């Protein structure tokens, strides 16, 4: 049987800079969506290999919540707001990372799963 190697990764060039700003107590708005999807894609493959429907459902729900918070609720990080509003972007168009993640969490995603 051939071995397959799947790789999912997120390129986050600004994460270190934002972390340093956060350490100084400054407001940061880092988009976590790529990192979340990199993890969920790997976990989805693990769920497929293990036949773990609960893990699969968790990943699908988390991805949906990430997208819905942006598309339906209009809650987004600064980079996404800049892409949407351009030069007309105002501070009220974007939130800091913690606020975005809290909104995703409110979406009802619960990481309780087992392989039974």
DODREN-808981 format. One record per atom (N, C-alpha, C, CB): residue number from 1; atom name; x, z, y. Coordinates in Angstrom, 1 decimal. Each point is the difference from the previous one (the first is absolute). Glycine has a CB too. Layout:
# residues N
+------+-------+--------+--------+--------+
: loro : titor :     px :     pz :     py :
+------+-------+--------+--------+--------+
:  NUM :    CA :      X :      Z :      Y :
...
+------+-------+--------+--------+--------+
//
This chain:
# residues 116
+------+-------+--------+--------+--------+
: loro : titor :     px :     pz :     py :
+------+-------+--------+--------+--------+
:    1 :     N :    0.8 :    0.0 :   -1.2 :
:    1 :    CA :   -0.8 :    0.0 :    1.2 :
:    1 :     C :    0.9 :    0.0 :    1.2 :
:    1 :    CB :   -1.9 :    1.2 :   -1.2 :
:    2 :     N :    1.6 :   -2.1 :    2.2 :
:    2 :    CA :    0.7 :    0.0 :    1.2 :
:    2 :     C :   -0.3 :    1.1 :    0.9 :
:    2 :    CB :    0.0 :   -2.5 :   -0.1 :
:    3 :     N :    1.1 :    3.0 :    0.8 :
:    3 :    CA :   -0.2 :    1.1 :    1.0 :
:    3 :     C :   -0.3 :   -0.6 :    1.3 :
:    3 :    CB :    1.6 :    1.5 :   -1.3 :
:    4 :     N :   -2.5 :   -0.8 :    2.0 :
:    4 :    CA :   -0.4 :   -0.5 :    1.4 :
:    4 :     C :    0.4 :    1.1 :    0.9 :
:    4 :    CB :   -1.9 :   -1.4 :   -0.8 :
:    5 :     N :    2.5 :    1.1 :    1.9 :
:    5 :    CA :    0.4 :    0.9 :    1.0 :
:    5 :     C :   -0.8 :   -0.3 :    1.3 :
:    5 :    CB :    2.3 :    0.3 :   -1.0 :
:    6 :     N :   -3.2 :    0.6 :    1.4 :
:    6 :    CA :   -0.8 :   -0.1 :    1.2 :
:    6 :     C :    0.6 :    0.9 :    1.1 :
:    6 :    CB :   -2.1 :   -0.6 :   -1.3 :
:    7 :     N :    2.3 :    0.0 :    2.5 :
:    7 :    CA :    0.6 :    0.8 :    1.1 :
:    7 :     C :   -1.0 :   -0.1 :    1.2 :
:    7 :    CB :    2.4 :   -0.5 :   -0.9 :
:    8 :     N :   -2.7 :    1.6 :    1.4 :
:    8 :    CA :   -0.8 :    0.1 :    1.2 :
:    8 :     C :    0.8 :    0.9 :    1.0 :
:    8 :    CB :   -2.2 :   -0.3 :   -1.2 :
:    9 :     N :    2.3 :   -0.2 :    2.4 :
:    9 :    CA :    0.7 :    0.8 :    1.0 :
:    9 :     C :   -0.5 :   -0.2 :    1.4 :
:    9 :    CB :    2.0 :   -0.1 :   -1.4 :
:   10 :     N :   -1.8 :    1.0 :    2.2 :
:   10 :    CA :   -0.4 :   -0.1 :    1.4 :
:   10 :     C :    1.2 :    0.0 :    0.9 :
:   10 :    CB :   -2.2 :    1.1 :   -0.5 :
:   11 :     N :    2.3 :   -2.1 :    1.4 :
:   11 :    CA :    1.1 :    0.0 :    0.9 :
:   11 :     C :   -0.4 :    0.7 :    1.3 :
:   11 :    CB :    0.8 :   -2.2 :   -1.0 :
:   12 :     N :   -0.3 :    3.3 :    1.2 :
:   12 :    CA :   -0.3 :    0.9 :    1.2 :
:   12 :     C :    1.2 :    0.2 :    0.8 :
:   12 :    CB :   -1.9 :    1.1 :   -1.3 :
:   13 :     N :    2.3 :   -2.0 :    2.1 :
:   13 :    CA :    1.2 :    0.1 :    0.9 :
:   13 :     C :   -0.1 :    1.1 :    1.0 :
:   13 :    CB :    0.4 :   -2.3 :   -0.4 :
:   14 :     N :   -1.6 :    2.7 :    0.8 :
:   14 :    CA :   -0.2 :    1.0 :    1.1 :
:   14 :     C :   -0.2 :    1.4 :   -0.5 :
:   14 :    CB :   -1.0 :   -1.8 :    1.3 :
:   15 :     N :    0.9 :    2.0 :   -2.6 :
:   15 :    CA :   -0.3 :    1.3 :   -0.5 :
:   15 :     C :    1.0 :    1.1 :    0.4 :
:   15 :    CB :   -1.2 :   -1.1 :   -1.9 :
:   16 :     N :    2.5 :    0.8 :    1.8 :
:   16 :    CA :    1.0 :    0.9 :    0.3 :
:   16 :     C :    0.0 :    0.3 :    1.5 :
:   16 :    CB :    1.4 :   -0.8 :   -1.8 :
:   17 :     N :   -1.6 :   -0.2 :    2.6 :
:   17 :    CA :   -0.1 :    0.3 :    1.5 :
:   17 :     C :   -1.2 :    0.8 :    0.3 :
:   17 :    CB :    1.2 :   -2.2 :    0.4 :
:   18 :     N :   -2.3 :    1.9 :   -1.0 :
:   18 :    CA :   -1.2 :    0.8 :    0.3 :
:   18 :     C :    0.2 :    1.5 :   -0.5 :
:   18 :    CB :   -1.4 :   -2.1 :   -0.2 :
:   19 :     N :    2.0 :    2.2 :   -1.0 :
:   19 :    CA :    0.3 :    1.4 :   -0.5 :
:   19 :     C :    0.8 :    0.8 :    1.0 :
:   19 :    CB :   -0.1 :   -0.9 :   -2.4 :
:   20 :     N :    1.2 :    0.3 :    2.9 :
:   20 :    CA :    0.8 :    0.7 :    1.0 :
:   20 :     C :   -0.8 :    0.3 :    1.3 :
:   20 :    CB :    2.0 :   -1.2 :   -0.9 :
:   21 :     N :   -2.9 :    0.4 :    1.3 :
:   21 :    CA :   -0.8 :    0.3 :    1.2 :
:   21 :     C :   -1.0 :    1.1 :   -0.4 :
:   21 :    CB :    0.2 :   -2.3 :    0.8 :
:   22 :     N :   -0.7 :    2.3 :   -2.0 :
:   22 :    CA :   -0.9 :    1.1 :   -0.4 :
:   22 :     C :    0.7 :    1.3 :   -0.1 :
:   22 :    CB :   -1.3 :   -1.6 :   -1.3 :
:   23 :     N :    2.6 :    1.6 :    0.9 :
:   23 :    CA :    0.8 :    1.2 :   -0.1 :
:   23 :     C :    0.2 :    0.6 :    1.4 :
:   23 :    CB :    1.1 :   -0.9 :   -2.0 :
:   24 :     N :   -1.1 :    0.1 :    3.0 :
:   24 :    CA :    0.2 :    0.4 :    1.4 :
:   24 :     C :   -1.4 :    0.5 :    0.6 :
:   24 :    CB :    2.0 :   -1.6 :    0.3 :
:   25 :     N :   -3.0 :    1.5 :   -1.1 :
:   25 :    CA :   -1.4 :    0.4 :    0.5 :
:   25 :     C :   -0.7 :   -1.1 :    0.7 :
:   25 :    CB :    0.9 :    2.3 :    0.2 :
:   26 :     N :   -0.4 :   -3.5 :   -0.2 :
:   26 :    CA :   -0.7 :   -1.1 :    0.7 :
:   26 :     C :   -1.1 :   -0.6 :   -0.9 :
:   26 :    CB :    2.1 :   -0.5 :    1.3 :
:   27 :     N :   -3.0 :   -0.1 :   -0.7 :
:   27 :    CA :   -1.1 :   -0.7 :   -0.7 :
:   27 :     C :    0.5 :   -1.3 :   -0.6 :
:   27 :    CB :   -1.7 :    1.0 :    1.6 :
:   28 :     N :    1.3 :   -1.2 :   -2.9 :
:   28 :    CA :    0.4 :   -1.2 :   -0.7 :
:   28 :     C :   -1.2 :   -0.7 :   -0.7 :
:   28 :    CB :    2.3 :    0.9 :   -0.3 :
:   29 :     N :   -2.3 :   -2.2 :    0.2 :
:   29 :    CA :   -1.1 :   -0.7 :   -0.7 :
:   29 :     C :    0.6 :   -1.0 :   -1.0 :
:   29 :    CB :   -1.5 :    0.3 :    2.1 :
:   30 :     N :    1.8 :    0.2 :   -3.3 :
:   30 :    CA :    0.6 :   -0.8 :   -1.0 :
:   30 :     C :   -1.1 :   -0.5 :   -1.0 :
:   30 :    CB :    2.2 :    1.3 :    0.2 :
:   31 :     N :   -2.2 :   -2.6 :   -0.4 :
:   31 :    CA :   -1.0 :   -0.6 :   -0.9 :
:   31 :     C :    0.4 :    0.3 :   -1.5 :
:   31 :    CB :   -0.5 :   -1.8 :    1.8 :
:   32 :     N :   -0.3 :    2.6 :   -2.5 :
:   32 :    CA :    0.4 :    0.3 :   -1.4 :
:   32 :     C :   -0.6 :   -0.9 :   -1.0 :
:   32 :    CB :    0.1 :    2.3 :    0.7 :
:   33 :     N :   -0.9 :   -3.3 :   -0.3 :
:   33 :    CA :   -0.7 :   -0.9 :   -0.9 :
:   33 :     C :    0.9 :   -0.7 :   -1.0 :
:   33 :    CB :   -1.7 :   -0.3 :    1.7 :
:   34 :     N :    2.8 :   -0.3 :   -1.3 :
:   34 :    CA :    0.9 :   -0.7 :   -0.9 :
:   34 :     C :    0.6 :    1.0 :   -1.0 :
:   34 :    CB :    0.5 :   -1.7 :    1.8 :
:   35 :     N :   -0.1 :    2.9 :   -1.4 :
:   35 :    CA :    0.6 :    0.9 :   -0.9 :
:   35 :     C :   -1.1 :    0.5 :   -1.0 :
:   35 :    CB :    1.6 :    0.7 :    1.7 :
:   36 :     N :   -2.8 :   -0.5 :   -1.3 :
:   36 :    CA :   -1.1 :    0.4 :   -0.9 :
:   36 :     C :   -0.3 :   -1.0 :   -1.0 :
:   36 :    CB :   -1.0 :    1.4 :    1.8 :
:   37 :     N :    0.9 :   -2.7 :   -1.3 :
:   37 :    CA :   -0.2 :   -1.1 :   -1.0 :
:   37 :     C :    1.1 :   -0.2 :   -0.9 :
:   37 :    CB :   -1.4 :   -1.1 :    1.7 :
:   38 :     N :    2.6 :    1.3 :   -1.3 :
:   38 :    CA :    1.2 :   -0.1 :   -0.9 :
:   38 :     C :   -0.2 :    1.0 :   -1.2 :
:   38 :    CB :    1.5 :   -0.8 :    1.9 :
:   39 :     N :   -1.8 :    2.0 :   -1.5 :
:   39 :    CA :   -0.3 :    1.0 :   -1.1 :
:   39 :     C :   -1.2 :   -0.3 :   -0.8 :
:   39 :    CB :    1.1 :    1.7 :    1.5 :
:   40 :     N :   -2.2 :   -2.0 :   -0.9 :
:   40 :    CA :   -1.2 :   -0.3 :   -0.8 :
:   40 :     C :    0.2 :   -1.2 :   -0.9 :
:   40 :    CB :   -1.4 :    1.0 :    1.8 :
:   41 :     N :    2.1 :   -2.0 :   -1.4 :
:   41 :    CA :    0.2 :   -1.1 :   -0.9 :
:   41 :     C :    0.8 :    0.4 :   -1.2 :
:   41 :    CB :   -0.1 :   -1.6 :    2.0 :
:   42 :     N :    1.1 :    2.4 :   -1.8 :
:   42 :    CA :    0.8 :    0.5 :   -1.2 :
:   42 :     C :   -0.9 :    0.9 :   -0.9 :
:   42 :    CB :    2.1 :   -0.1 :    1.4 :
:   43 :     N :   -2.8 :    0.9 :   -0.8 :
:   43 :    CA :   -0.9 :    0.9 :   -0.7 :
:   43 :     C :   -1.1 :   -0.7 :   -0.8 :
:   43 :    CB :    0.5 :    1.8 :    1.7 :
:   44 :     N :   -1.0 :   -2.9 :   -1.0 :
:   44 :    CA :   -1.0 :   -0.8 :   -0.7 :
:   44 :     C :    0.6 :   -0.7 :   -1.3 :
:   44 :    CB :   -1.1 :   -0.4 :    2.2 :
:   45 :     N :    2.3 :    0.0 :   -2.1 :
:   45 :    CA :    0.6 :   -0.5 :   -1.2 :
:   45 :     C :    0.2 :    1.1 :   -1.1 :
:   45 :    CB :    1.2 :   -1.8 :    1.4 :
:   46 :     N :   -0.8 :    2.9 :   -1.0 :
:   46 :    CA :    0.1 :    1.2 :   -0.9 :
:   46 :     C :   -1.4 :    0.3 :   -0.6 :
:   46 :    CB :    2.0 :    0.9 :    1.3 :
:   47 :     N :   -3.0 :   -0.9 :   -0.5 :
:   47 :    CA :   -1.3 :    0.2 :   -0.5 :
:   47 :     C :   -0.4 :   -1.0 :   -1.0 :
:   47 :    CB :   -0.7 :    1.0 :    2.1 :
:   48 :     N :    1.0 :   -2.3 :   -1.9 :
:   48 :    CA :   -0.3 :   -1.0 :   -0.9 :
:   48 :     C :    0.7 :    0.2 :   -1.4 :
:   48 :    CB :   -0.3 :   -1.6 :    2.0 :
:   49 :     N :    1.6 :    1.9 :   -1.9 :
:   49 :    CA :    0.8 :    0.3 :   -1.2 :
:   49 :     C :   -0.5 :    1.1 :   -0.8 :
:   49 :    CB :    2.0 :   -0.9 :    1.2 :
:   50 :     N :   -2.5 :    2.0 :   -0.5 :
:   50 :    CA :   -0.5 :    1.2 :   -0.7 :
:   50 :     C :   -1.5 :    0.0 :   -0.3 :
:   50 :    CB :    1.9 :    1.2 :    1.2 :
:   51 :     N :   -2.6 :   -2.2 :   -0.7 :
:   51 :    CA :   -1.4 :    0.0 :   -0.1 :
:   51 :     C :   -0.6 :    1.2 :    0.7 :
:   51 :    CB :    0.2 :   -1.1 :   -2.2 :
:   52 :     N :    0.3 :    1.4 :    3.4 :
:   52 :    CA :   -0.4 :    1.2 :    0.8 :
:   52 :     C :   -1.0 :   -0.5 :    1.1 :
:   52 :    CB :    2.2 :    1.2 :   -0.5 :
:   53 :     N :   -3.5 :   -1.2 :    0.1 :
:   53 :    CA :   -1.0 :   -0.5 :    1.0 :
:   53 :     C :   -0.1 :    0.9 :    1.2 :
:   53 :    CB :   -1.2 :   -1.0 :   -1.9 :
:   54 :     N :    1.4 :    2.3 :    1.8 :
:   54 :    CA :   -0.1 :    0.9 :    1.1 :
:   54 :     C :    1.1 :   -0.3 :    1.0 :
:   54 :    CB :   -1.0 :    1.8 :   -1.4 :
:   55 :     N :    2.3 :   -2.0 :    0.9 :
:   55 :    CA :    1.1 :   -0.4 :    0.9 :
:   55 :     C :   -0.3 :   -1.3 :    0.7 :
:   55 :    CB :    1.6 :    1.3 :   -1.4 :
:   56 :     N :   -2.1 :   -2.3 :    0.6 :
:   56 :    CA :   -0.4 :   -1.3 :    0.6 :
:   56 :     C :   -1.0 :    0.2 :    1.1 :
:   56 :    CB :    0.5 :   -1.1 :   -2.2 :
:   57 :     N :   -1.5 :    1.9 :    2.0 :
:   57 :    CA :   -1.1 :    0.2 :    1.0 :
:   57 :     C :    0.5 :    0.6 :    1.2 :
:   57 :    CB :   -1.6 :    0.2 :   -1.8 :
:   58 :     N :    2.5 :    0.8 :    1.6 :
:   58 :    CA :    0.7 :    0.7 :    1.2 :
:   58 :     C :    0.7 :   -1.0 :    0.8 :
:   58 :    CB :    0.2 :    2.1 :   -1.3 :
:   59 :     N :    0.6 :   -3.0 :    0.7 :
:   59 :    CA :    0.8 :   -1.0 :    0.8 :
:   59 :     C :   -1.0 :   -0.9 :    0.7 :
:   59 :    CB :    1.9 :    0.1 :   -1.7 :
:   60 :     N :   -2.9 :   -0.6 :    1.0 :
:   60 :    CA :   -0.9 :   -1.0 :    0.7 :
:   60 :     C :   -0.7 :    0.7 :    1.1 :
:   60 :    CB :   -0.4 :   -1.2 :   -2.2 :
:   61 :     N :   -0.1 :    2.5 :    2.0 :
:   61 :    CA :   -0.7 :    0.7 :    1.1 :
:   61 :     C :    0.9 :    0.3 :    1.2 :
:   61 :    CB :   -1.4 :    1.0 :   -1.8 :
:   62 :     N :    2.7 :   -0.7 :    1.5 :
:   62 :    CA :    0.9 :    0.3 :    1.1 :
:   62 :     C :    0.3 :   -1.3 :    0.8 :
:   62 :    CB :    1.1 :    1.8 :   -1.4 :
:   63 :     N :   -0.9 :   -2.9 :    0.7 :
:   63 :    CA :    0.2 :   -1.2 :    0.8 :
:   63 :     C :   -1.2 :   -0.4 :    0.8 :
:   63 :    CB :    1.6 :   -0.8 :   -1.8 :
:   64 :     N :   -2.8 :    0.9 :    1.2 :
:   64 :    CA :   -1.2 :   -0.3 :    0.7 :
:   64 :     C :   -0.2 :    0.9 :    1.2 :
:   64 :    CB :   -1.0 :   -0.8 :   -2.1 :
:   65 :     N :    1.3 :    2.1 :    2.0 :
:   65 :    CA :   -0.1 :    0.9 :    1.1 :
:   65 :     C :    1.0 :   -0.4 :    1.1 :
:   65 :    CB :   -0.7 :    1.8 :   -1.6 :
:   66 :     N :    1.9 :   -2.1 :    1.3 :
:   66 :    CA :    1.0 :   -0.5 :    1.0 :
:   66 :     C :   -0.5 :   -1.1 :    0.8 :
:   66 :    CB :    1.8 :    0.8 :   -1.5 :
:   67 :     N :   -2.4 :   -1.8 :    0.8 :
:   67 :    CA :   -0.5 :   -1.2 :    0.7 :
:   67 :     C :   -1.3 :    0.3 :    0.8 :
:   67 :    CB :    1.0 :   -1.4 :   -1.8 :
:   68 :     N :   -1.9 :    2.2 :    1.2 :
:   68 :    CA :   -1.3 :    0.3 :    0.7 :
:   68 :     C :    0.2 :    0.8 :    1.2 :
:   68 :    CB :   -1.1 :   -0.1 :   -2.2 :
:   69 :     N :    2.1 :    1.0 :    2.2 :
:   69 :    CA :    0.2 :    0.8 :    1.2 :
:   69 :     C :    0.4 :   -0.9 :    1.2 :
:   69 :    CB :    0.8 :    1.9 :   -1.4 :
:   70 :     N :    0.0 :   -3.0 :    1.1 :
:   70 :    CA :    0.4 :   -0.9 :    1.0 :
:   70 :     C :   -1.2 :   -1.0 :    0.4 :
:   70 :    CB :    2.4 :    0.1 :   -0.8 :
:   71 :     N :   -2.9 :   -0.8 :   -0.3 :
:   71 :    CA :   -1.0 :   -1.0 :    0.3 :
:   71 :     C :   -1.4 :    0.5 :    0.4 :
:   71 :    CB :    1.2 :   -1.3 :   -1.7 :
:   72 :     N :   -1.7 :    2.4 :    1.1 :
:   72 :    CA :   -1.3 :    0.5 :    0.3 :
:   72 :     C :    0.0 :    1.1 :    1.1 :
:   72 :    CB :   -0.6 :   -0.6 :   -2.4 :
:   73 :     N :    1.6 :    1.5 :    2.3 :
:   73 :    CA :    0.0 :    1.1 :    1.0 :
:   73 :     C :    0.8 :   -0.3 :    1.2 :
:   73 :    CB :   -0.3 :    1.5 :   -1.9 :
:   74 :     N :    1.2 :   -2.5 :    1.9 :
:   74 :    CA :    0.8 :   -0.4 :    1.1 :
:   74 :     C :    1.1 :    1.0 :    0.3 :
:   74 :    CB :   -2.0 :   -1.1 :    1.0 :
:   75 :     N :    2.4 :    1.9 :   -2.0 :
:   75 :    CA :    1.0 :    1.0 :    0.2 :
:   75 :     C :    1.3 :   -0.7 :   -0.6 :
:   75 :    CB :   -1.6 :    2.0 :   -0.2 :
:   76 :     N :    2.6 :   -2.1 :    1.1 :
:   76 :    CA :    1.2 :   -0.7 :   -0.4 :
:   76 :     C :    1.2 :    0.5 :    0.7 :
:   76 :    CB :   -1.3 :   -2.0 :   -0.5 :
:   77 :     N :    2.5 :    1.7 :    0.0 :
:   77 :    CA :    1.3 :    0.4 :    0.6 :
:   77 :     C :    0.3 :   -1.0 :    1.1 :
:   77 :    CB :    0.8 :    1.1 :   -2.2 :
:   78 :     N :    0.2 :   -0.7 :    3.0 :
:   78 :    CA :    0.3 :   -0.8 :    1.2 :
:   78 :     C :    0.4 :   -1.4 :   -0.3 :
:   78 :    CB :    0.8 :    2.1 :    1.0 :
:   79 :     N :   -0.1 :   -2.4 :   -2.1 :
:   79 :    CA :    0.5 :   -1.4 :   -0.3 :
:   79 :     C :   -1.2 :   -0.9 :   -0.2 :
:   79 :    CB :    2.1 :    0.9 :   -1.0 :
:   80 :     N :   -3.1 :   -0.4 :    0.3 :
:   80 :    CA :   -1.2 :   -0.8 :   -0.3 :
:   80 :     C :   -0.9 :   -0.2 :    1.3 :
:   80 :    CB :    0.0 :    0.9 :   -2.3 :
:   81 :     N :   -0.1 :    0.2 :    3.1 :
:   81 :    CA :   -0.7 :   -0.2 :    1.3 :
:   81 :     C :    0.7 :   -1.0 :    0.9 :
:   81 :    CB :   -0.8 :    2.4 :   -0.2 :
:   82 :     N :    2.1 :   -2.4 :    0.2 :
:   82 :    CA :    0.8 :   -1.0 :    0.8 :
:   82 :     C :   -0.3 :   -1.4 :   -0.5 :
:   82 :    CB :    1.8 :    1.7 :    0.4 :
:   83 :     N :   -1.9 :   -1.9 :   -1.7 :
:   83 :    CA :   -0.3 :   -1.3 :   -0.6 :
:   83 :     C :   -1.4 :   -0.5 :    0.4 :
:   83 :    CB :    1.6 :    0.5 :   -1.9 :
:   84 :     N :   -2.5 :    0.5 :    2.0 :
:   84 :    CA :   -1.4 :   -0.4 :    0.3 :
:   84 :     C :   -0.2 :   -0.1 :    1.5 :
:   84 :    CB :   -0.7 :    1.2 :   -2.0 :
:   85 :     N :    1.1 :   -0.3 :    2.8 :
:   85 :    CA :   -0.3 :    0.0 :    1.4 :
:   85 :     C :    1.1 :   -0.6 :    0.9 :
:   85 :    CB :   -1.3 :    2.0 :   -0.4 :
:   86 :     N :    2.5 :   -2.2 :   -0.1 :
:   86 :    CA :    1.1 :   -0.6 :    0.7 :
:   86 :     C :    0.3 :    0.8 :    1.3 :
:   86 :    CB :   -0.6 :   -2.2 :   -1.0 :
:   87 :     N :    0.7 :    1.5 :    2.1 :
:   87 :    CA :    0.4 :    0.6 :    1.3 :
:   87 :     C :   -1.2 :    0.8 :    0.5 :
:   87 :    CB :    1.6 :   -1.9 :    0.5 :
:   88 :     N :   -2.7 :    1.8 :   -1.0 :
:   88 :    CA :   -1.2 :    0.8 :    0.4 :
:   88 :     C :   -0.1 :    1.3 :   -0.7 :
:   88 :    CB :   -1.2 :   -2.1 :    0.6 :
:   89 :     N :    2.1 :    2.4 :   -1.5 :
:   89 :    CA :    0.0 :    1.2 :   -0.8 :
:   89 :     C :    0.1 :    1.3 :    0.9 :
:   89 :    CB :    1.0 :   -1.2 :   -1.9 :
:   90 :     N :   -1.9 :    2.1 :    1.6 :
:   90 :    CA :    0.0 :    1.3 :    0.8 :
:   90 :     C :    0.2 :    1.1 :   -1.0 :
:   90 :    CB :   -1.5 :   -0.9 :    1.7 :
:   91 :     N :    1.9 :    2.1 :   -1.2 :
:   91 :    CA :    0.3 :    1.1 :   -0.9 :
:   91 :     C :   -1.2 :    0.4 :   -0.9 :
:   91 :    CB :    1.5 :    0.8 :    1.7 :
:   92 :     N :   -2.7 :   -1.0 :   -1.2 :
:   92 :    CA :   -1.2 :    0.3 :   -0.9 :
:   92 :     C :   -0.2 :   -0.9 :   -1.1 :
:   92 :    CB :   -1.0 :    1.0 :    2.0 :
:   93 :     N :    1.7 :   -2.1 :   -2.1 :
:   93 :    CA :   -0.1 :   -1.0 :   -1.1 :
:   93 :     C :    0.8 :    0.4 :   -1.2 :
:   93 :    CB :   -0.3 :   -1.7 :    1.7 :
:   94 :     N :    1.1 :    2.7 :   -1.7 :
:   94 :    CA :    0.8 :    0.4 :   -1.1 :
:   94 :     C :    0.1 :    1.5 :   -0.2 :
:   94 :    CB :    1.3 :   -2.2 :    0.2 :
:   95 :     N :   -0.9 :    2.6 :   -1.4 :
:   95 :    CA :    0.1 :    1.4 :   -0.3 :
:   95 :     C :    1.4 :    0.3 :   -0.5 :
:   95 :    CB :   -2.5 :    0.2 :   -0.5 :
:   96 :     N :    2.9 :    1.1 :    0.5 :
:   96 :    CA :    1.3 :    0.4 :   -0.7 :
:   96 :     C :   -0.2 :   -0.1 :   -1.5 :
:   96 :    CB :    0.6 :    1.5 :    2.0 :
:   97 :     N :    0.5 :   -1.5 :   -2.7 :
:   97 :    CA :    0.0 :   -0.1 :   -1.4 :
:   97 :     C :   -0.9 :    1.0 :   -0.7 :
:   97 :    CB :    2.3 :   -0.9 :    0.1 :
:   98 :     N :   -2.2 :    2.2 :    0.3 :
:   98 :    CA :   -0.8 :    1.1 :   -0.6 :
:   98 :     C :   -1.5 :   -0.3 :    0.1 :
:   98 :    CB :    1.9 :    1.6 :    0.5 :
:   99 :     N :   -2.3 :   -2.1 :    0.6 :
:   99 :    CA :   -1.4 :   -0.2 :    0.3 :
:   99 :     C :   -0.5 :   -1.2 :   -0.9 :
:   99 :    CB :    0.2 :    0.8 :    2.4 :
:  100 :     N :    0.6 :   -1.8 :   -2.6 :
:  100 :    CA :   -0.4 :   -1.1 :   -0.9 :
:  100 :     C :   -0.1 :    0.5 :   -1.4 :
:  100 :    CB :    1.2 :   -1.6 :    1.5 :
:  101 :     N :   -0.2 :    2.4 :   -2.0 :
:  101 :    CA :    0.0 :    0.5 :   -1.3 :
:  101 :     C :   -1.2 :    1.0 :   -0.3 :
:  101 :    CB :    2.5 :   -0.3 :   -0.1 :
:  102 :     N :   -2.8 :    1.1 :    1.1 :
:  102 :    CA :   -1.2 :    0.8 :   -0.1 :
:  102 :     C :   -1.3 :   -0.8 :   -0.2 :
:  102 :    CB :    1.2 :    1.8 :    1.4 :
:  103 :     N :   -1.2 :   -2.9 :   -0.6 :
:  103 :    CA :   -1.2 :   -0.9 :   -0.1 :
:  103 :     C :   -0.1 :   -0.6 :   -1.4 :
:  103 :    CB :    0.1 :   -0.5 :    2.5 :
:  104 :     N :    1.1 :    0.1 :   -3.1 :
:  104 :    CA :    0.0 :   -0.6 :   -1.3 :
:  104 :     C :   -0.4 :    1.1 :   -1.0 :
:  104 :    CB :    1.8 :   -1.6 :    0.6 :
:  105 :     N :   -1.4 :    2.8 :   -0.4 :
:  105 :    CA :   -0.3 :    1.2 :   -0.9 :
:  105 :     C :   -1.5 :    0.3 :    0.0 :
:  105 :    CB :    2.3 :    0.9 :    0.4 :
:  106 :     N :   -2.9 :   -1.0 :    0.8 :
:  106 :    CA :   -1.4 :    0.2 :    0.1 :
:  106 :     C :   -0.8 :   -1.0 :   -0.8 :
:  106 :    CB :    0.4 :    1.0 :    2.3 :
:  107 :     N :    0.2 :   -2.1 :   -2.6 :
:  107 :    CA :   -0.7 :   -1.1 :   -0.7 :
:  107 :     C :   -0.4 :    0.4 :   -1.5 :
:  107 :    CB :    1.3 :   -1.6 :    1.4 :
:  108 :     N :   -1.0 :    2.8 :   -1.8 :
:  108 :    CA :   -0.4 :    0.5 :   -1.3 :
:  108 :     C :    0.9 :   -0.2 :   -1.1 :
:  108 :    CB :   -2.2 :   -0.4 :    0.8 :
:  109 :     N :    3.4 :    0.0 :   -0.5 :
:  109 :    CA :    1.0 :   -0.3 :   -1.1 :
:  109 :     C :    0.5 :    1.4 :   -0.5 :
:  109 :    CB :    0.7 :   -2.2 :    1.1 :
:  110 :     N :   -0.8 :    2.3 :   -2.4 :
:  110 :    CA :    0.4 :    1.3 :   -0.7 :
:  110 :     C :    0.9 :   -0.3 :   -1.1 :
:  110 :    CB :   -2.1 :    1.1 :    0.6 :
:  111 :     N :    3.4 :   -0.6 :   -0.5 :
:  111 :    CA :    1.0 :   -0.3 :   -1.1 :
:  111 :     C :   -0.2 :    0.8 :   -1.2 :
:  111 :    CB :    1.5 :   -0.7 :    1.8 :
:  112 :     N :   -2.7 :    0.9 :   -2.3 :
:  112 :    CA :   -0.1 :    0.7 :   -1.3 :
:  112 :     C :   -0.3 :   -0.9 :   -1.1 :
:  112 :    CB :   -0.9 :    2.0 :    1.3 :
:  113 :     N :    1.9 :   -2.2 :   -2.2 :
:  113 :    CA :   -0.2 :   -0.9 :   -1.1 :
:  113 :     C :    0.8 :    0.5 :   -1.2 :
:  113 :    CB :   -0.3 :   -1.9 :    1.6 :
:  114 :     N :   -0.2 :    1.5 :   -2.7 :
:  114 :    CA :    0.7 :    0.3 :   -1.3 :
:  114 :     C :   -0.1 :   -1.2 :   -0.9 :
:  114 :    CB :   -0.5 :    2.5 :    0.2 :
:  115 :     N :    1.2 :   -2.5 :   -1.3 :
:  115 :    CA :    0.0 :   -1.1 :   -0.9 :
:  115 :     C :   -1.0 :    0.3 :   -1.2 :
:  115 :    CB :    2.4 :   -0.6 :    0.7 :
:  116 :     N :   -3.5 :    1.1 :   -0.3 :
:  116 :    CA :   -1.0 :    0.3 :   -1.1 :
:  116 :     C :   -1.3 :   -0.7 :    0.2 :
:  116 :    CB :    1.0 :    2.2 :   -0.3 :
+------+-------+--------+--------+--------+
//
